[in-house]
Amino acid sequence: MISGAVNPGNSGGPLIETRTGKVIGVLLSKFNPTSKTFHADLQKLSETGTDEVKRLARLIAELDARSQVMIGSAVFVQDLRDFLLSKGVTP
């Protein structure tokens, strides 16, 4: 688990050690603190609620879309190298 700004499209990107500048891993995914149900409920409210509820639902959805998720996962380079070697692949 890592802590950093991880966004859609970052998967496969390098995880860099800031002190040395060396690649130490590969980004795999981010953890989204809001669920698909949350987004579906916001969508429904923005379509069917009162005018005030619609505005609030759209505002919440926009704030959620603009916020940075600060938790993600990565595989360390050495673990990836070991895995490839165990499968007969020379990295």
Backbone as a printed PyTorch tensor [residue, N CA C, xyz], in Angstrom:
tensor([[[  0.8420,  -1.1590,   0.0000],
         [  0.0000,   0.0000,   0.0000],
         [  0.8970,   1.2350,   0.0000]],

        [[  0.5110,   2.2050,  -0.7900],
         [  1.2760,   3.4520,  -0.8720],
         [  0.3580,   4.6220,  -0.5660]],

        [[  0.9440,   5.7290,  -0.2390],
         [  0.1940,   6.9560,  -0.0350],
         [  0.7200,   7.9670,  -1.0410]],

        [[ -0.1320,   8.4170,  -1.9360],
         [  0.2660,   9.3790,  -2.9550],
         [ -0.9140,   9.6620,  -3.8610]],

        [[ -0.7580,  10.6130,  -4.7480],
         [ -1.8240,  10.9690,  -5.6740],
         [ -1.8800,   9.9350,  -6.7860]],

        [[ -2.8260,   9.0190,  -6.6940],
         [ -2.9950,   7.9550,  -7.6860],
         [ -4.3380,   8.1840,  -8.3660]],

        [[ -4.3240,   8.2340,  -9.6730],
         [ -5.5370,   8.5260, -10.4360],
         [ -5.7290,   7.4990, -11.5340]],

        [[ -6.9530,   7.4210, -12.0960],
         [ -7.1750,   6.5030, -13.2140],
         [ -6.1680,   6.7810, -14.3260]],

        [[ -5.6240,   5.7400, -14.9000],
         [ -4.6320,   5.8920, -15.9640],
         [ -3.2080,   5.8010, -15.4600]],

        [[ -3.0110,   5.8130, -14.1350],
         [ -1.6600,   5.7010, -13.5820],
         [ -1.1620,   4.2630, -13.5110]],

        [[ -2.0510,   3.2880, -13.6320],
         [ -1.6380,   1.8870, -13.5440],
         [ -0.5500,   1.5830, -14.5630]],

        [[  0.4670,   0.8660, -14.1020],
         [  1.6030,   0.5470, -14.9600],
         [  2.6980,   1.5880, -14.9060]],

        [[  2.4100,   2.7230, -14.2790],
         [  3.4020,   3.7890, -14.1520],
         [  4.4200,   3.4700, -13.0660]],

        [[  5.5490,   4.1550, -13.0900],
         [  6.6070,   3.8700, -12.1080],
         [  6.2920,   4.4490, -10.7310]],

        [[  6.7130,   3.7300,  -9.7080],
         [  6.7050,   4.2260,  -8.3360],
         [  8.1420,   4.6180,  -8.0390]],

        [[  8.3750,   5.8980,  -7.8150],
         [  9.7370,   6.4150,  -7.6990],
         [ 10.0530,   6.7770,  -6.2580]],

        [[ 11.2260,   6.3580,  -5.7920],
         [ 11.7220,   6.7190,  -4.4620],
         [ 12.2400,   8.1410,  -4.5590]],

        [[ 11.6270,   9.0550,  -3.8320],
         [ 11.9340,  10.4680,  -4.0220],
         [ 13.3610,  10.8520,  -3.6180]],

        [[ 13.9210,  10.1680,  -2.6440],
         [ 15.2840,  10.5350,  -2.2160],
         [ 16.3460,  10.1540,  -3.2400]],

        [[ 16.1310,   9.0270,  -3.9340],
         [ 17.1490,   8.5470,  -4.8720],
         [ 16.7580,   8.7380,  -6.3290]],

        [[ 15.4640,   8.8940,  -6.5980],
         [ 14.9920,   9.0050,  -7.9750],
         [ 14.9130,   7.6620,  -8.6800]],

        [[ 15.1300,   6.5700,  -7.9480],
         [ 15.0920,   5.2350,  -8.5520],
         [ 13.6700,   4.6920,  -8.5770]],

        [[ 13.3760,   3.9270,  -9.6310],
         [ 12.0880,   3.2480,  -9.7280],
         [ 12.1350,   2.0560,  -8.7780]],

        [[ 11.1620,   2.0200,  -7.8490],
         [ 11.1340,   0.9210,  -6.8840],
         [  9.8960,   0.0490,  -7.0240]],

        [[  8.9780,   0.4420,  -7.9090],
         [  7.7680,  -0.3460,  -8.0780],
         [  6.9570,   0.0960,  -9.2730]],

        [[  5.8320,  -0.5840,  -9.4640],
         [  4.9080,  -0.2990, -10.5550],
         [  3.5230,  -0.1110,  -9.9410]],

        [[  2.8500,   0.9930, -10.2830],
         [  1.5120,   1.2610,  -9.7470],
         [  0.4980,   0.2730, -10.3050]],

        [[ -0.3720,  -0.2160,  -9.4190],
         [ -1.3800,  -1.1870,  -9.8260],
         [ -2.7890,  -0.6170,  -9.8100]],

        [[ -3.1420,   0.0960,  -8.7400],
         [ -4.5290,   0.5370,  -8.6160],
         [ -4.6580,   1.6200,  -7.5660]],

        [[ -5.8380,   2.2170,  -7.5220],
         [ -6.1540,   3.1510,  -6.4490],
         [ -7.3810,   2.6160,  -5.7320]],

        [[ -7.5300,   3.0450,  -4.5120],
         [ -8.6970,   2.6620,  -3.7380],
         [ -9.6180,   3.8560,  -3.6920]],

        [[-10.8270,   3.6700,  -4.1740],
         [-11.7960,   4.7600,  -4.2090],
         [-12.6680,   4.6740,  -2.9680]],

        [[-12.6570,   5.7260,  -2.1410],
         [-13.4430,   5.6780,  -0.9130],
         [-14.9460,   5.7820,  -1.1360]],

        [[-15.3790,   6.1270,  -2.3410],
         [-16.8130,   6.1890,  -2.6170],
         [-17.1970,   5.0180,  -3.5020]],

        [[-18.3460,   4.4500,  -3.2370],
         [-18.7860,   3.2420,  -3.9320],
         [-19.5560,   3.5660,  -5.2090]],

        [[-19.7720,   2.5340,  -6.0160],
         [-20.5920,   2.6930,  -7.2180],
         [-22.0220,   3.0520,  -6.8380]],

        [[-22.4950,   2.5150,  -5.7180],
         [-23.8350,   2.8350,  -5.2350],
         [-23.9470,   4.3160,  -4.9060]],

        [[-22.9110,   4.8590,  -4.2710],
         [-22.8780,   6.2870,  -3.9430],
         [-23.0410,   7.1180,  -5.2120]],

        [[-22.2820,   6.7610,  -6.2540],
         [-22.3490,   7.5070,  -7.5190],
         [-23.7120,   7.3390,  -8.1910]],

        [[-24.2610,   6.1260,  -8.1270],
         [-25.5770,   5.8900,  -8.7210],
         [-26.6480,   6.6880,  -7.9850]],

        [[-26.5430,   6.7420,  -6.6570],
         [-27.5100,   7.5180,  -5.8770],
         [-27.4110,   9.0080,  -6.1970]],

        [[-26.1780,   9.5140,  -6.3210],
         [-26.0070,  10.9230,  -6.6910],
         [-26.6200,  11.2080,  -8.0570]],

        [[-26.3870,  10.3010,  -8.9980],
         [-26.9290,  10.4700, -10.3460],
         [-28.4550,  10.5250, -10.2980]],

        [[-29.0350,   9.6070,  -9.5350],
         [-30.4980,   9.5610,  -9.4280],
         [-31.0350,  10.8500,  -8.7980]],

        [[-30.3770,  11.3060,  -7.7250],
         [-30.8060,  12.5450,  -7.0700],
         [-30.6780,  13.7440,  -8.0050]],

        [[-29.6230,  13.7700,  -8.8140],
         [-29.4230,  14.9110,  -9.7200],
         [-30.4490,  14.9300, -10.8470]],

        [[-31.1200,  13.8080, -11.0600],
         [-32.1390,  13.7380, -12.1090],
         [-33.5550,  13.8700, -11.5710]],

        [[-33.7980,  13.4050, -10.3450],
         [-35.1820,  13.3060,  -9.8700],
         [-35.5000,  14.1450,  -8.6380]],

        [[-34.4940,  14.7290,  -8.0030],
         [-34.7410,  15.4930,  -6.7830],
         [-35.3360,  16.8600,  -7.0620]],

        [[-35.6190,  17.5710,  -5.9960],
         [-36.0530,  18.9650,  -6.1390],
         [-34.8870,  19.7450,  -6.7520]],

        [[-35.1460,  20.9550,  -7.1810],
         [-34.0710,  21.7550,  -7.7820],
         [-32.8800,  21.8930,  -6.8420]],

        [[-33.1680,  22.1140,  -5.5600],
         [-32.0850,  22.2580,  -4.5850],
         [-31.3040,  20.9530,  -4.4270]],

        [[-31.9980,  19.8310,  -4.3510],
         [-31.3490,  18.5210,  -4.2300],
         [-30.5250,  18.2210,  -5.4780]],

        [[-31.0500,  18.5530,  -6.6490],
         [-30.3090,  18.3400,  -7.8990],
         [-28.9920,  19.1110,  -7.8860]],

        [[-29.0640,  20.3900,  -7.4810],
         [-27.8460,  21.2060,  -7.4250],
         [-26.8370,  20.6320,  -6.4320]],

        [[-27.3160,  20.2360,  -5.2580],
         [-26.4170,  19.6670,  -4.2500],
         [-25.7860,  18.3520,  -4.7310]],

        [[-26.5850,  17.5150,  -5.3580],
         [-26.0700,  16.2360,  -5.8590],
         [-25.0010,  16.4680,  -6.9200]],

        [[-25.2370,  17.4210,  -7.8220],
         [-24.2340,  17.7240,  -8.8560],
         [-22.9680,  18.3040,  -8.2420]],

        [[-23.1280,  19.1470,  -7.2260],
         [-21.9700,  19.7230,  -6.5380],
         [-21.1500,  18.6380,  -5.8390]],

        [[-21.8180,  17.7500,  -5.1360],
         [-21.1110,  16.6550,  -4.4520],
         [-20.3890,  15.7800,  -5.4660]],

        [[-21.0420,  15.4650,  -6.5820],
         [-20.4140,  14.6380,  -7.6190],
         [-19.1750,  15.3250,  -8.1930]],

        [[-19.2570,  16.6270,  -8.4100],
         [-18.1080,  17.3600,  -8.9450],
         [-16.9610,  17.4060,  -7.9410]],

        [[-17.2770,  17.6440,  -6.6820],
         [-16.2310,  17.6500,  -5.6500],
         [-15.5660,  16.2810,  -5.5420]],

        [[-16.3720,  15.2240,  -5.6130],
         [-15.8220,  13.8670,  -5.5580],
         [-14.8990,  13.6070,  -6.7470]],

        [[-15.3030,  14.0500,  -7.9320],
         [-14.4970,  13.8300,  -9.1370],
         [-13.1840,  14.6050,  -9.0900]],

        [[-13.1760,  15.7540,  -8.4450],
         [-11.9750,  16.5950,  -8.4010],
         [-11.0250,  16.2400,  -7.2610]],

        [[-11.4980,  15.4620,  -6.3100],
         [-10.6530,  15.1620,  -5.1460],
         [ -9.6070,  14.1040,  -5.5030]],

        [[ -8.4370,  14.2440,  -4.8990],
         [ -7.3520,  13.2770,  -5.0890],
         [ -7.5380,  12.1290,  -4.1080]],

        [[ -7.4600,  10.9300,  -4.6150],
         [ -7.4540,   9.7590,  -3.7440],
         [ -6.0060,   9.5040,  -3.3840]],

        [[ -5.7300,   9.3820,  -2.0990],
         [ -4.3510,   9.3240,  -1.6470],
         [ -3.8950,   7.9320,  -1.2300]],

        [[ -4.6160,   6.9010,  -1.6200],
         [ -4.2200,   5.5410,  -1.2700],
         [ -4.2260,   4.7040,  -2.5400]],

        [[ -3.1810,   3.9350,  -2.7330],
         [ -3.1050,   3.0640,  -3.8950],
         [ -2.2720,   1.8440,  -3.5770]],

        [[ -2.0820,   1.0030,  -4.5810],
         [ -1.2430,  -0.1720,  -4.3760],
         [ -0.2170,  -0.2500,  -5.4950]],

        [[  0.8840,  -0.8990,  -5.1840],
         [  1.9710,  -1.0490,  -6.1460],
         [  2.6690,  -2.3700,  -5.8770]],

        [[  3.3610,  -2.8640,  -6.8750],
         [  4.2040,  -4.0440,  -6.6880],
         [  5.6470,  -3.5600,  -6.7700]],

        [[  6.4750,  -4.0280,  -5.8410],
         [  7.8660,  -3.6100,  -5.8300],
         [  8.6310,  -4.2620,  -6.9730]],

        [[  9.5970,  -3.5340,  -7.5020],
         [ 10.3720,  -3.9940,  -8.6510],
         [ 10.9980,  -5.3590,  -8.3830]],

        [[ 11.5900,  -5.5400,  -7.2030],
         [ 12.2480,  -6.8240,  -6.8960],
         [ 11.2360,  -7.9700,  -6.8930]],

        [[ 10.0300,  -7.7330,  -6.3630],
         [  8.9890,  -8.7650,  -6.3840],
         [  8.5750,  -9.0820,  -7.8150]],

        [[  8.4580,  -8.0680,  -8.6510],
         [  8.1080,  -8.2670, -10.0530],
         [  9.2070,  -9.0340, -10.7700]],

        [[ 10.4580,  -8.6580, -10.5110],
         [ 11.5950,  -9.3460, -11.1140],
         [ 11.6150, -10.8220, -10.7020]],

        [[ 11.4200, -11.0860,  -9.4090],
         [ 11.4080, -12.4700,  -8.9090],
         [ 10.2870, -13.2720,  -9.5600]],

        [[  9.1100, -12.6650,  -9.7030],
         [  8.0030, -13.3480, -10.3400],
         [  8.3210, -13.6970, -11.7890]],

        [[  8.8430, -12.7320, -12.5370],
         [  9.1770, -12.9920, -13.9350],
         [ 10.2220, -14.0940, -14.0690]],

        [[ 11.2370, -14.0460, -13.2250],
         [ 12.2830, -15.0790, -13.2670],
         [ 11.6980, -16.4610, -12.9440]],

        [[ 10.7450, -16.5150, -11.9860],
         [ 10.1390, -17.8050, -11.6310],
         [  9.3280, -18.3860, -12.7850]],

        [[  8.9080, -17.5350, -13.7230],
         [  8.1380, -17.9870, -14.8870],
         [  9.0170, -18.1640, -16.1170]],

        [[ 10.3470, -18.0350, -15.9240],
         [ 11.2750, -18.2240, -17.0370],
         [ 11.4260, -17.0140, -17.9370]],

        [[ 11.0030, -15.8540, -17.4630],
         [ 11.1030, -14.6290, -18.2610],
         [ 12.2690, -13.8010, -17.7160]],

        [[ 13.1880, -13.4240, -18.5970],
         [ 14.3110, -12.5930, -18.1930],
         [ 13.9160, -11.1340, -18.3000]],

        [[ 13.8840, -10.4230, -17.1750],
         [ 13.4670,  -9.0200, -17.2180],
         [ 14.5260,  -8.1300, -17.8620]]])
